[in-house]
Amino acid sequence: MVIFGLTGSIGMGKSTTATMLRRLGVPVHDADRAVHRLLGPGGAAAAAVAAAFGPGVLSGNGVDRRRLGARVFQDPAALLQLEGILHPLVRQVERRFLAAAARRRCRLVALDVPLLFETNGTRRVDATVVVSAPSFVQRARVLARPGMTADRLDGILKRQVSDRIKRRQADFVVRTGLGKARALRQLTRIVKVLVRRRGRHWPVRRAPLPHR
């Protein structure tokens, strides 16, 4: 099974690209969606996050992401602490997704991970696909979102590997600035290439036992 990472900076069109992949028949694991469930009512991370950051981040039975974001946005240590709680749980969900895809004998799957490069996620995929658009398109898309400001966008971008570096390190780039039809054609070609490759990361290879 070939596993590829789908990533891109905020506002580049990654979610739309992930939807296109599903329509092409490629199963996609959405790391952001997994985080939403983990922080939601009854989520596996809710209690640990409340214990770390106080009951004020809770809303109902889950974590209020807006309150939590305000708590960690300008505090690198708090953000690191949050990642230490969430990342292992997200990886567990990811492994269950991969195991289920393998049982269905899927030839190709995608891991939709916004911070793939920033978290060394490239180590667990066979190829990387970066979604990109011109910066003026990116900013227009993001600033149109409710509650978004230029200062907040700049803060987010500072924590992400730049689009230029991502494109340089990527195996494939999908450019979304010229419309969905062109992006879909690019993506279709990429899928045809990847499905013919041989995967290296599934099944997980366990380290050999030491000799006695």
TIRO-2110 file (N, C-alpha, C; in Angstrom, 1 decimal):
// TIRO-2110
0.8, -1.2, 0.0, N, 1, A
0.0, 0.0, 0.0, CA, 1, A
0.9, 1.2, 0.0, C, 1, A
0.6, 2.1, -0.9, N, 2, A
1.4, 3.4, -1.0, CA, 2, A
0.7, 4.4, -0.2, C, 2, A
1.5, 5.1, 0.7, N, 3, A
1.0, 6.2, 1.5, CA, 3, A
1.6, 7.5, 1.1, C, 3, A
0.8, 8.5, 0.8, N, 4, A
1.4, 9.8, 0.5, CA, 4, A
0.8, 10.8, 1.4, C, 4, A
1.6, 11.8, 1.7, N, 5, A
1.2, 12.9, 2.6, CA, 5, A
0.7, 14.1, 1.7, C, 5, A
-0.5, 14.6, 2.1, N, 6, A
-1.0, 15.7, 1.4, CA, 6, A
-0.9, 16.9, 2.4, C, 6, A
-0.3, 18.0, 1.9, N, 7, A
-0.1, 19.1, 2.9, CA, 7, A
-0.1, 20.4, 2.1, C, 7, A
0.0, 21.5, 2.8, N, 8, A
0.0, 22.8, 2.2, CA, 8, A
-0.3, 23.9, 3.3, C, 8, A
0.2, 25.0, 3.1, N, 9, A
0.0, 26.1, 4.1, CA, 9, A
-1.5, 26.5, 4.1, C, 9, A
-1.9, 27.3, 5.1, N, 10, A
-3.2, 27.7, 5.2, CA, 10, A
-3.7, 28.5, 4.0, C, 10, A
-4.9, 28.2, 3.6, N, 11, A
-5.5, 28.9, 2.4, CA, 11, A
-5.0, 28.5, 1.1, C, 11, A
-4.3, 27.4, 1.0, N, 12, A
-3.8, 26.9, -0.3, CA, 12, A
-4.8, 26.1, -1.1, C, 12, A
-5.8, 25.6, -0.5, N, 13, A
-6.8, 24.8, -1.1, CA, 13, A
-6.6, 23.3, -0.8, C, 13, A
-6.0, 23.0, 0.3, N, 14, A
-5.8, 21.6, 0.6, CA, 14, A
-7.1, 20.8, 0.9, C, 14, A
-8.1, 21.4, 1.6, N, 15, A
-9.3, 20.7, 1.8, CA, 15, A
-10.1, 20.4, 0.5, C, 15, A
-10.1, 21.3, -0.4, N, 16, A
-10.7, 21.1, -1.7, CA, 16, A
-10.0, 19.9, -2.4, C, 16, A
-8.7, 19.9, -2.3, N, 17, A
-7.9, 18.9, -3.0, CA, 17, A
-8.2, 17.5, -2.4, C, 17, A
-8.3, 17.5, -1.0, N, 18, A
-8.6, 16.2, -0.4, CA, 18, A
-10.0, 15.7, -0.8, C, 18, A
-11.0, 16.6, -1.0, N, 19, A
-12.3, 16.2, -1.5, CA, 19, A
-12.1, 15.6, -2.9, C, 19, A
-11.3, 16.2, -3.8, N, 20, A
-11.1, 15.7, -5.1, CA, 20, A
-10.5, 14.3, -5.0, C, 20, A
-9.5, 14.1, -4.1, N, 21, A
-8.9, 12.7, -4.0, CA, 21, A
-10.0, 11.7, -3.6, C, 21, A
-10.9, 12.0, -2.7, N, 22, A
-11.9, 11.1, -2.4, CA, 22, A
-12.8, 10.7, -3.6, C, 22, A
-13.0, 11.7, -4.4, N, 23, A
-13.8, 11.5, -5.6, CA, 23, A
-13.1, 10.6, -6.6, C, 23, A
-11.8, 10.7, -6.6, N, 24, A
-10.9, 9.8, -7.4, CA, 24, A
-10.8, 8.4, -6.8, C, 24, A
-11.4, 8.2, -5.7, N, 25, A
-11.3, 6.9, -5.1, CA, 25, A
-10.2, 6.6, -4.1, C, 25, A
-9.5, 7.7, -3.7, N, 26, A
-8.4, 7.6, -2.8, CA, 26, A
-8.8, 7.8, -1.4, C, 26, A
-8.7, 6.9, -0.5, N, 27, A
-9.1, 7.1, 0.9, CA, 27, A
-8.2, 8.2, 1.5, C, 27, A
-8.7, 9.1, 2.3, N, 28, A
-8.0, 10.2, 2.9, CA, 28, A
-8.2, 10.3, 4.4, C, 28, A
-7.1, 10.3, 5.1, N, 29, A
-7.2, 10.5, 6.6, CA, 29, A
-7.0, 11.9, 6.9, C, 29, A
-7.9, 12.6, 7.5, N, 30, A
-7.9, 14.0, 7.8, CA, 30, A
-7.4, 14.2, 9.2, C, 30, A
-6.2, 14.7, 9.4, N, 31, A
-5.7, 14.9, 10.8, CA, 31, A
-6.4, 15.9, 11.5, C, 31, A
-6.8, 17.0, 10.8, N, 32, A
-7.6, 18.1, 11.5, CA, 32, A
-8.9, 17.5, 12.0, C, 32, A
-9.6, 16.7, 11.2, N, 33, A
-10.9, 16.2, 11.6, CA, 33, A
-10.7, 15.2, 12.8, C, 33, A
-9.6, 14.5, 12.8, N, 34, A
-9.3, 13.6, 14.0, CA, 34, A
-9.1, 14.5, 15.2, C, 34, A
-8.4, 15.6, 15.1, N, 35, A
-8.3, 16.5, 16.3, CA, 35, A
-9.6, 17.0, 16.8, C, 35, A
-10.5, 17.4, 15.8, N, 36, A
-11.8, 17.8, 16.2, CA, 36, A
-12.6, 16.8, 17.1, C, 36, A
-12.5, 15.5, 16.6, N, 37, A
-13.2, 14.5, 17.4, CA, 37, A
-12.5, 14.2, 18.7, C, 37, A
-11.2, 14.3, 18.8, N, 38, A
-10.5, 14.1, 20.0, CA, 38, A
-10.8, 15.1, 21.1, C, 38, A
-11.0, 16.4, 20.6, N, 39, A
-11.3, 17.5, 21.5, CA, 39, A
-12.8, 17.6, 21.7, C, 39, A
-13.7, 16.9, 21.0, N, 40, A
-15.1, 17.1, 21.1, CA, 40, A
-15.7, 16.4, 22.3, C, 40, A
-17.0, 16.4, 22.4, N, 41, A
-17.7, 15.7, 23.5, CA, 41, A
-17.3, 14.2, 23.6, C, 41, A
-16.8, 13.8, 24.7, N, 42, A
-16.4, 12.4, 24.8, CA, 42, A
-15.1, 12.1, 24.2, C, 42, A
-14.4, 13.1, 23.6, N, 43, A
-13.1, 12.8, 22.9, CA, 43, A
-12.0, 12.4, 23.9, C, 43, A
-11.1, 11.6, 23.3, N, 44, A
-10.0, 11.0, 24.2, CA, 44, A
-9.1, 12.1, 24.7, C, 44, A
-9.0, 13.3, 24.1, N, 45, A
-8.1, 14.3, 24.5, CA, 45, A
-8.7, 15.3, 25.4, C, 45, A
-10.0, 15.4, 25.5, N, 46, A
-10.7, 16.5, 26.2, CA, 46, A
-10.2, 16.6, 27.7, C, 46, A
-10.2, 15.5, 28.4, N, 47, A
-9.9, 15.5, 29.8, CA, 47, A
-8.5, 15.9, 30.0, C, 47, A
-7.5, 15.4, 29.2, N, 48, A
-6.1, 15.8, 29.4, CA, 48, A
-5.9, 17.2, 29.1, C, 48, A
-6.6, 17.8, 28.1, N, 49, A
-6.4, 19.2, 27.7, CA, 49, A
-6.9, 20.1, 28.8, C, 49, A
-8.1, 19.7, 29.4, N, 50, A
-8.7, 20.5, 30.5, CA, 50, A
-7.8, 20.4, 31.7, C, 50, A
-7.2, 19.3, 32.0, N, 51, A
-6.3, 19.2, 33.1, CA, 51, A
-5.0, 20.1, 32.9, C, 51, A
-4.6, 20.2, 31.6, N, 52, A
-3.3, 20.9, 31.4, CA, 52, A
-3.6, 22.4, 31.3, C, 52, A
-4.8, 22.8, 30.8, N, 53, A
-5.0, 24.3, 30.5, CA, 53, A
-6.2, 24.8, 31.3, C, 53, A
-6.8, 24.0, 32.2, N, 54, A
-7.8, 24.5, 33.0, CA, 54, A
-9.2, 24.3, 32.5, C, 54, A
-10.2, 24.2, 33.3, N, 55, A
-11.6, 24.0, 32.9, CA, 55, A
-12.1, 25.1, 32.0, C, 55, A
-11.5, 26.3, 32.0, N, 56, A
-12.0, 27.4, 31.2, CA, 56, A
-12.0, 27.1, 29.7, C, 56, A
-11.2, 26.1, 29.3, N, 57, A
-11.2, 25.8, 27.9, CA, 57, A
-12.3, 24.9, 27.4, C, 57, A
-13.1, 24.4, 28.4, N, 58, A
-14.2, 23.5, 28.1, CA, 58, A
-15.4, 24.2, 27.8, C, 58, A
-16.2, 23.6, 26.9, N, 59, A
-17.6, 24.1, 26.6, CA, 59, A
-18.5, 22.9, 26.4, C, 59, A
-19.4, 22.7, 27.4, N, 60, A
-20.2, 21.5, 27.3, CA, 60, A
-19.3, 20.3, 27.8, C, 60, A
-19.3, 19.3, 27.0, N, 61, A
-18.5, 18.1, 27.3, CA, 61, A
-17.2, 18.1, 26.5, C, 61, A
-16.9, 19.1, 25.7, N, 62, A
-15.7, 19.1, 24.9, CA, 62, A
-14.9, 20.4, 25.1, C, 62, A
-13.9, 20.5, 24.3, N, 63, A
-13.0, 21.6, 24.4, CA, 63, A
-13.4, 22.7, 23.4, C, 63, A
-13.5, 23.9, 23.8, N, 64, A
-13.8, 25.0, 23.0, CA, 64, A
-12.5, 25.4, 22.3, C, 64, A
-12.4, 25.1, 21.0, N, 65, A
-11.2, 25.3, 20.2, CA, 65, A
-10.8, 26.8, 20.2, C, 65, A
-11.8, 27.7, 20.2, N, 66, A
-11.4, 29.1, 20.2, CA, 66, A
-10.8, 29.6, 21.5, C, 66, A
-11.3, 29.1, 22.6, N, 67, A
-10.7, 29.4, 23.9, CA, 67, A
-9.3, 28.8, 24.0, C, 67, A
-9.2, 27.6, 23.5, N, 68, A
-7.9, 26.9, 23.6, CA, 68, A
-6.9, 27.6, 22.7, C, 68, A
-7.3, 28.0, 21.5, N, 69, A
-6.4, 28.7, 20.6, CA, 69, A
-5.9, 30.0, 21.2, C, 69, A
-6.8, 30.7, 21.9, N, 70, A
-6.4, 32.0, 22.5, CA, 70, A
-5.4, 31.7, 23.7, C, 70, A
-5.5, 30.6, 24.3, N, 71, A
-4.6, 30.2, 25.4, CA, 71, A
-3.2, 29.9, 24.9, C, 71, A
-3.1, 29.2, 23.7, N, 72, A
-1.8, 28.7, 23.3, CA, 72, A
-1.2, 29.5, 22.1, C, 72, A
-2.0, 30.4, 21.5, N, 73, A
-1.6, 31.0, 20.2, CA, 73, A
-0.3, 31.7, 20.3, C, 73, A
-0.1, 32.5, 21.4, N, 74, A
1.1, 33.3, 21.6, CA, 74, A
2.1, 32.7, 22.6, C, 74, A
1.9, 31.5, 23.0, N, 75, A
2.7, 30.8, 24.0, CA, 75, A
3.3, 29.6, 23.5, C, 75, A
4.5, 29.6, 23.0, N, 76, A
5.2, 28.4, 22.4, CA, 76, A
5.2, 27.2, 23.3, C, 76, A
5.5, 27.5, 24.6, N, 77, A
5.6, 26.4, 25.6, CA, 77, A
4.2, 25.7, 25.7, C, 77, A
3.1, 26.5, 25.8, N, 78, A
1.8, 25.9, 25.9, CA, 78, A
1.4, 25.2, 24.6, C, 78, A
1.8, 25.7, 23.5, N, 79, A
1.5, 25.0, 22.2, CA, 79, A
2.3, 23.7, 22.1, C, 79, A
3.5, 23.7, 22.6, N, 80, A
4.3, 22.4, 22.6, CA, 80, A
3.6, 21.4, 23.6, C, 80, A
3.1, 21.9, 24.7, N, 81, A
2.4, 21.0, 25.6, CA, 81, A
1.2, 20.4, 25.0, C, 81, A
0.4, 21.2, 24.3, N, 82, A
-0.8, 20.8, 23.6, CA, 82, A
-0.5, 19.7, 22.6, C, 82, A
0.6, 20.0, 21.8, N, 83, A
1.0, 19.0, 20.8, CA, 83, A
1.4, 17.7, 21.4, C, 83, A
2.0, 17.8, 22.6, N, 84, A
2.4, 16.5, 23.2, CA, 84, A
1.3, 15.7, 23.6, C, 84, A
0.1, 16.3, 23.9, N, 85, A
-1.1, 15.6, 24.2, CA, 85, A
-1.8, 15.0, 22.9, C, 85, A
-1.9, 15.9, 21.9, N, 86, A
-2.7, 15.5, 20.7, CA, 86, A
-1.9, 14.6, 19.8, C, 86, A
-0.7, 14.9, 19.5, N, 87, A
0.0, 14.1, 18.4, CA, 87, A
0.0, 12.6, 18.6, C, 87, A
0.3, 12.1, 19.8, N, 88, A
0.2, 10.6, 19.9, CA, 88, A
-1.2, 10.0, 19.7, C, 88, A
-2.2, 10.8, 20.1, N, 89, A
-3.6, 10.3, 19.9, CA, 89, A
-3.9, 10.4, 18.4, C, 89, A
-3.5, 11.4, 17.7, N, 90, A
-3.8, 11.5, 16.3, CA, 90, A
-3.1, 10.4, 15.5, C, 90, A
-1.9, 10.0, 16.0, N, 91, A
-1.2, 8.9, 15.3, CA, 91, A
-1.9, 7.6, 15.5, C, 91, A
-2.5, 7.4, 16.7, N, 92, A
-3.3, 6.2, 16.9, CA, 92, A
-4.4, 6.1, 15.9, C, 92, A
-5.1, 7.2, 15.8, N, 93, A
-6.3, 7.2, 14.8, CA, 93, A
-5.8, 7.0, 13.4, C, 93, A
-4.6, 7.6, 13.1, N, 94, A
-4.0, 7.4, 11.7, CA, 94, A
-3.7, 5.9, 11.5, C, 94, A
-3.1, 5.2, 12.5, N, 95, A
-2.8, 3.8, 12.3, CA, 95, A
-4.0, 3.0, 12.1, C, 95, A
-5.1, 3.3, 12.8, N, 96, A
-6.3, 2.5, 12.6, CA, 96, A
-6.9, 2.7, 11.2, C, 96, A
-6.8, 4.0, 10.7, N, 97, A
-7.2, 4.2, 9.3, CA, 97, A
-6.4, 3.4, 8.4, C, 97, A
-5.0, 3.4, 8.5, N, 98, A
-4.2, 2.6, 7.6, CA, 98, A
-4.5, 1.1, 7.7, C, 98, A
-4.7, 0.6, 8.9, N, 99, A
-5.0, -0.8, 9.1, CA, 99, A
-6.3, -1.2, 8.3, C, 99, A
-7.3, -0.3, 8.5, N, 100, A
-8.6, -0.5, 7.8, CA, 100, A
-8.4, -0.5, 6.3, C, 100, A
-7.6, 0.5, 5.8, N, 101, A
-7.4, 0.6, 4.3, CA, 101, A
-6.7, -0.7, 3.8, C, 101, A
-5.7, -1.2, 4.6, N, 102, A
-5.0, -2.3, 4.2, CA, 102, A
-5.9, -3.6, 4.1, C, 102, A
-6.8, -3.7, 5.1, N, 103, A
-7.8, -4.8, 5.1, CA, 103, A
-8.6, -4.7, 3.8, C, 103, A
-8.9, -3.5, 3.3, N, 104, A
-9.7, -3.4, 2.1, CA, 104, A
-8.9, -3.5, 0.9, C, 104, A
-7.6, -3.8, 1.1, N, 105, A
-6.6, -3.9, 0.0, CA, 105, A
-6.5, -2.7, -0.9, C, 105, A
-6.5, -1.5, -0.3, N, 106, A
-6.3, -0.3, -1.0, CA, 106, A
-4.9, -0.2, -1.5, C, 106, A
-4.7, 0.3, -2.7, N, 107, A
-3.4, 0.4, -3.3, CA, 107, A
-2.8, 1.8, -2.9, C, 107, A
-3.6, 2.8, -2.7, N, 108, A
-3.1, 4.1, -2.4, CA, 108, A
-4.0, 4.8, -1.4, C, 108, A
-3.4, 5.4, -0.4, N, 109, A
-4.1, 6.2, 0.6, CA, 109, A
-3.3, 7.5, 0.8, C, 109, A
-4.1, 8.5, 1.3, N, 110, A
-3.5, 9.8, 1.6, CA, 110, A
-3.6, 10.2, 3.0, C, 110, A
-2.6, 10.8, 3.6, N, 111, A
-2.7, 11.4, 4.9, CA, 111, A
-2.7, 12.9, 4.8, C, 111, A
-3.8, 13.5, 5.1, N, 112, A
-4.0, 14.9, 5.0, CA, 112, A
-3.5, 15.5, 6.3, C, 112, A
-2.3, 16.1, 6.3, N, 113, A
-1.6, 16.6, 7.5, CA, 113, A
-1.1, 18.0, 7.3, C, 113, A
-1.8, 19.0, 7.9, N, 114, A
-1.4, 20.4, 7.6, CA, 114, A
0.1, 20.7, 7.9, C, 114, A
0.6, 20.1, 9.0, N, 115, A
2.0, 20.3, 9.4, CA, 115, A
2.9, 19.1, 9.2, C, 115, A
2.7, 18.6, 8.0, N, 116, A
3.5, 17.4, 7.7, CA, 116, A
5.0, 17.6, 7.7, C, 116, A
5.5, 18.7, 7.1, N, 117, A
6.9, 19.0, 7.2, CA, 117, A
7.3, 19.5, 8.5, C, 117, A
6.5, 20.2, 9.2, N, 118, A
6.9, 20.8, 10.5, CA, 118, A
7.0, 19.7, 11.6, C, 118, A
6.3, 18.6, 11.4, N, 119, A
6.3, 17.6, 12.5, CA, 119, A
7.1, 16.3, 12.0, C, 119, A
7.9, 16.5, 11.0, N, 120, A
8.7, 15.3, 10.5, CA, 120, A
7.8, 14.2, 10.0, C, 120, A
6.6, 14.5, 9.5, N, 121, A
5.7, 13.5, 9.0, CA, 121, A
6.1, 12.8, 7.8, C, 121, A
7.1, 13.4, 7.1, N, 122, A
7.6, 12.9, 5.8, CA, 122, A
8.2, 11.5, 6.0, C, 122, A
8.6, 11.2, 7.3, N, 123, A
9.3, 9.9, 7.5, CA, 123, A
8.4, 8.8, 7.4, C, 123, A
7.1, 9.0, 7.5, N, 124, A
6.1, 7.9, 7.4, CA, 124, A
5.3, 7.8, 6.2, C, 124, A
5.7, 8.5, 5.1, N, 125, A
5.0, 8.5, 3.9, CA, 125, A
5.9, 8.1, 2.7, C, 125, A
5.4, 7.6, 1.7, N, 126, A
6.2, 7.3, 0.5, CA, 126, A
6.4, 8.4, -0.5, C, 126, A
5.6, 9.4, -0.4, N, 127, A
5.7, 10.6, -1.3, CA, 127, A
4.9, 11.8, -0.6, C, 127, A
5.3, 13.0, -1.1, N, 128, A
4.6, 14.2, -0.5, CA, 128, A
4.0, 14.9, -1.7, C, 128, A
2.7, 15.4, -1.5, N, 129, A
2.0, 16.2, -2.4, CA, 129, A
1.7, 17.6, -1.7, C, 129, A
2.2, 18.6, -2.2, N, 130, A
2.0, 20.0, -1.7, CA, 130, A
1.0, 20.7, -2.5, C, 130, A
0.0, 21.3, -1.8, N, 131, A
-0.9, 22.2, -2.5, CA, 131, A
-0.5, 23.6, -2.4, C, 131, A
-0.5, 24.3, -3.5, N, 132, A
0.1, 25.7, -3.5, CA, 132, A
-0.7, 26.6, -4.3, C, 132, A
-0.6, 27.9, -4.0, N, 133, A
-1.3, 29.0, -4.7, CA, 133, A
-0.4, 30.3, -4.5, C, 133, A
-0.6, 31.2, -5.4, N, 134, A
0.1, 32.5, -5.2, CA, 134, A
-0.3, 33.1, -3.9, C, 134, A
0.7, 33.9, -3.3, N, 135, A
0.4, 34.4, -1.9, CA, 135, A
-0.8, 35.4, -1.9, C, 135, A
-1.0, 36.1, -3.0, N, 136, A
-2.2, 37.0, -3.0, CA, 136, A
-3.5, 36.3, -3.0, C, 136, A
-3.5, 35.1, -3.6, N, 137, A
-4.7, 34.2, -3.6, CA, 137, A
-4.9, 33.7, -2.2, C, 137, A
-3.8, 33.2, -1.6, N, 138, A
-3.8, 32.6, -0.3, CA, 138, A
-4.4, 33.6, 0.7, C, 138, A
-3.9, 34.8, 0.7, N, 139, A
-4.3, 35.8, 1.7, CA, 139, A
-5.7, 36.2, 1.5, C, 139, A
-6.2, 36.3, 0.2, N, 140, A
-7.6, 36.7, 0.0, CA, 140, A
-8.5, 35.6, 0.5, C, 140, A
-8.1, 34.3, 0.3, N, 141, A
-8.9, 33.2, 0.8, CA, 141, A
-9.0, 33.2, 2.3, C, 141, A
-7.9, 33.3, 3.0, N, 142, A
-7.9, 33.2, 4.4, CA, 142, A
-8.5, 34.4, 5.1, C, 142, A
-8.3, 35.6, 4.6, N, 143, A
-8.9, 36.8, 5.2, CA, 143, A
-10.4, 36.9, 5.0, C, 143, A
-10.9, 36.1, 4.1, N, 144, A
-12.4, 36.0, 3.9, CA, 144, A
-13.0, 35.2, 5.0, C, 144, A
-12.3, 34.4, 5.7, N, 145, A
-12.8, 33.6, 6.8, CA, 145, A
-13.3, 34.4, 8.0, C, 145, A
-14.4, 34.0, 8.6, N, 146, A
-14.9, 34.7, 9.7, CA, 146, A
-13.9, 34.8, 10.9, C, 146, A
-13.7, 35.9, 11.4, N, 147, A
-12.8, 36.1, 12.6, CA, 147, A
-11.4, 36.2, 12.3, C, 147, A
-11.0, 36.0, 11.0, N, 148, A
-9.6, 36.1, 10.6, CA, 148, A
-9.1, 37.5, 10.4, C, 148, A
-7.9, 37.8, 10.9, N, 149, A
-7.3, 39.1, 10.7, CA, 149, A
-5.9, 38.9, 10.1, C, 149, A
-5.4, 40.0, 9.6, N, 150, A
-4.1, 40.0, 8.9, CA, 150, A
-3.0, 39.6, 10.0, C, 150, A
-3.1, 40.1, 11.2, N, 151, A
-2.1, 39.8, 12.2, CA, 151, A
-2.2, 38.3, 12.6, C, 151, A
-3.4, 37.8, 12.7, N, 152, A
-3.5, 36.4, 13.1, CA, 152, A
-3.0, 35.5, 11.9, C, 152, A
-3.3, 35.9, 10.7, N, 153, A
-2.7, 35.1, 9.6, CA, 153, A
-1.2, 35.1, 9.6, C, 153, A
-0.6, 36.3, 9.8, N, 154, A
0.8, 36.4, 9.8, CA, 154, A
1.4, 35.5, 10.9, C, 154, A
0.7, 35.5, 12.1, N, 155, A
1.2, 34.6, 13.2, CA, 155, A
1.2, 33.1, 12.8, C, 155, A
0.1, 32.7, 12.1, N, 156, A
0.0, 31.3, 11.6, CA, 156, A
1.1, 31.0, 10.7, C, 156, A
1.3, 31.9, 9.7, N, 157, A
2.4, 31.6, 8.7, CA, 157, A
3.8, 31.5, 9.3, C, 157, A
4.0, 32.3, 10.3, N, 158, A
5.3, 32.2, 11.0, CA, 158, A
5.6, 30.9, 11.6, C, 158, A
4.6, 30.1, 11.9, N, 159, A
4.8, 28.8, 12.5, CA, 159, A
4.8, 27.7, 11.5, C, 159, A
4.6, 28.0, 10.2, N, 160, A
4.6, 27.0, 9.2, CA, 160, A
5.8, 27.2, 8.3, C, 160, A
6.3, 26.0, 7.8, N, 161, A
7.3, 26.1, 6.8, CA, 161, A
6.8, 26.8, 5.6, C, 161, A
7.6, 27.7, 5.0, N, 162, A
7.1, 28.5, 3.9, CA, 162, A
6.7, 27.7, 2.7, C, 162, A
5.8, 28.3, 2.0, N, 163, A
5.3, 27.6, 0.7, CA, 163, A
6.5, 27.3, -0.2, C, 163, A
7.4, 28.2, -0.3, N, 164, A
8.5, 28.1, -1.2, CA, 164, A
9.3, 26.8, -0.9, C, 164, A
9.6, 26.7, 0.4, N, 165, A
10.4, 25.5, 0.9, CA, 165, A
9.6, 24.2, 0.7, C, 165, A
8.3, 24.3, 1.0, N, 166, A
7.5, 23.1, 0.8, CA, 166, A
7.5, 22.6, -0.6, C, 166, A
7.3, 23.6, -1.5, N, 167, A
7.3, 23.2, -3.0, CA, 167, A
8.7, 22.6, -3.4, C, 167, A
9.7, 23.1, -2.8, N, 168, A
11.1, 22.6, -3.2, CA, 168, A
11.3, 21.2, -2.7, C, 168, A
10.7, 20.9, -1.5, N, 169, A
10.9, 19.6, -0.9, CA, 169, A
9.9, 18.6, -1.4, C, 169, A
8.8, 19.0, -2.0, N, 170, A
7.7, 18.1, -2.3, CA, 170, A
8.1, 17.2, -3.5, C, 170, A
7.5, 16.0, -3.5, N, 171, A
7.6, 15.1, -4.7, CA, 171, A
6.7, 15.6, -5.8, C, 171, A
5.5, 16.2, -5.4, N, 172, A
4.6, 16.7, -6.4, CA, 172, A
3.9, 17.9, -5.9, C, 172, A
3.6, 18.8, -6.8, N, 173, A
2.9, 20.1, -6.4, CA, 173, A
1.6, 20.2, -7.2, C, 173, A
0.5, 20.5, -6.5, N, 174, A
-0.8, 20.8, -7.1, CA, 174, A
-1.0, 22.3, -6.9, C, 174, A
-1.1, 23.0, -8.1, N, 175, A
-1.3, 24.4, -8.0, CA, 175, A
-2.8, 24.7, -8.2, C, 175, A
-3.3, 25.4, -7.2, N, 176, A
-4.8, 25.6, -7.2, CA, 176, A
-5.2, 27.1, -7.6, C, 176, A
-4.3, 27.9, -7.9, N, 177, A
-4.6, 29.3, -8.2, CA, 177, A
-5.3, 29.5, -9.5, C, 177, A
-5.3, 28.5, -10.4, N, 178, A
-5.9, 28.7, -11.7, CA, 178, A
-7.2, 27.9, -11.9, C, 178, A
-7.9, 27.6, -10.8, N, 179, A
-9.2, 26.9, -10.9, CA, 179, A
-9.2, 25.5, -10.5, C, 179, A
-10.4, 24.9, -10.2, N, 180, A
-10.5, 23.6, -9.7, CA, 180, A
-10.2, 22.6, -10.9, C, 180, A
-10.7, 22.9, -12.1, N, 181, A
-10.6, 21.9, -13.2, CA, 181, A
-9.1, 21.6, -13.5, C, 181, A
-8.3, 22.7, -13.5, N, 182, A
-6.8, 22.5, -13.7, CA, 182, A
-6.2, 21.7, -12.6, C, 182, A
-6.6, 22.0, -11.3, N, 183, A
-6.0, 21.3, -10.2, CA, 183, A
-6.4, 19.9, -10.2, C, 183, A
-7.6, 19.6, -10.6, N, 184, A
-8.1, 18.2, -10.7, CA, 184, A
-7.3, 17.4, -11.8, C, 184, A
-7.0, 18.0, -12.9, N, 185, A
-6.2, 17.3, -13.9, CA, 185, A
-4.8, 17.0, -13.4, C, 185, A
-4.2, 18.0, -12.7, N, 186, A
-2.9, 17.7, -12.1, CA, 186, A
-2.9, 16.6, -11.1, C, 186, A
-4.0, 16.6, -10.2, N, 187, A
-4.1, 15.6, -9.2, CA, 187, A
-4.3, 14.2, -9.8, C, 187, A
-5.1, 14.1, -10.9, N, 188, A
-5.4, 12.8, -11.5, CA, 188, A
-4.1, 12.2, -12.1, C, 188, A
-3.2, 13.1, -12.7, N, 189, A
-1.9, 12.6, -13.2, CA, 189, A
-1.0, 12.1, -12.0, C, 189, A
-1.1, 12.8, -10.9, N, 190, A
-0.3, 12.4, -9.8, CA, 190, A
-0.7, 11.0, -9.2, C, 190, A
-2.0, 10.9, -9.1, N, 191, A
-2.6, 9.6, -8.6, CA, 191, A
-2.2, 8.4, -9.5, C, 191, A
-2.2, 8.6, -10.8, N, 192, A
-1.8, 7.6, -11.8, CA, 192, A
-0.4, 7.2, -11.6, C, 192, A
0.5, 8.1, -11.3, N, 193, A
1.9, 7.8, -11.0, CA, 193, A
2.1, 7.1, -9.7, C, 193, A
1.4, 7.6, -8.7, N, 194, A
1.6, 7.0, -7.3, CA, 194, A
1.1, 5.6, -7.2, C, 194, A
-0.1, 5.3, -7.8, N, 195, A
-0.7, 4.0, -7.7, CA, 195, A
0.2, 2.9, -8.2, C, 195, A
1.1, 3.2, -9.1, N, 196, A
2.0, 2.2, -9.7, CA, 196, A
3.2, 2.0, -8.9, C, 196, A
3.4, 2.8, -7.8, N, 197, A
4.6, 2.6, -7.0, CA, 197, A
4.4, 1.5, -6.0, C, 197, A
5.5, 1.2, -5.3, N, 198, A
5.4, 0.2, -4.2, CA, 198, A
5.6, 0.9, -2.9, C, 198, A
4.7, 0.6, -2.0, N, 199, A
4.8, 1.3, -0.7, CA, 199, A
5.9, 0.7, 0.2, C, 199, A
6.5, 1.6, 1.1, N, 200, A
7.6, 1.1, 1.9, CA, 200, A
7.2, 1.2, 3.4, C, 200, A
6.1, 1.8, 3.8, N, 201, A
5.8, 2.1, 5.2, CA, 201, A
4.6, 1.3, 5.7, C, 201, A
4.0, 0.4, 4.9, N, 202, A
2.9, -0.5, 5.4, CA, 202, A
3.1, -1.8, 4.8, C, 202, A
3.0, -2.9, 5.6, N, 203, A
2.8, -2.9, 7.0, CA, 203, A
4.0, -2.4, 7.8, C, 203, A
3.7, -1.9, 9.0, N, 204, A
4.8, -1.4, 9.8, CA, 204, A
5.8, -2.5, 10.1, C, 204, A
7.0, -2.2, 9.9, N, 205, A
8.1, -3.2, 10.2, CA, 205, A
8.6, -3.1, 11.6, C, 205, A
8.5, -4.1, 12.3, N, 206, A
9.0, -4.1, 13.7, CA, 206, A
10.4, -4.3, 13.8, C, 206, A
11.1, -3.7, 14.7, N, 207, A
12.5, -4.0, 14.9, CA, 207, A
12.8, -5.4, 15.3, C, 207, A
13.8, -6.1, 14.8, N, 208, A
14.1, -7.4, 15.1, CA, 208, A
14.4, -7.6, 16.6, C, 208, A
14.0, -8.7, 17.2, N, 209, A
14.4, -9.0, 18.6, CA, 209, A
15.9, -9.2, 18.7, C, 209, A
16.4, -8.8, 19.8, N, 210, A
17.9, -9.0, 20.1, CA, 210, A
18.2, -10.4, 20.2, C, 210, A
19.4, -10.8, 19.8, N, 211, A
19.8, -12.2, 20.0, CA, 211, A
20.1, -12.5, 21.4, C, 211, A
19.7, -13.7, 21.9, N, 212, A
20.0, -14.0, 23.3, CA, 212, A
21.4, -14.7, 23.4, C, 212, A
END
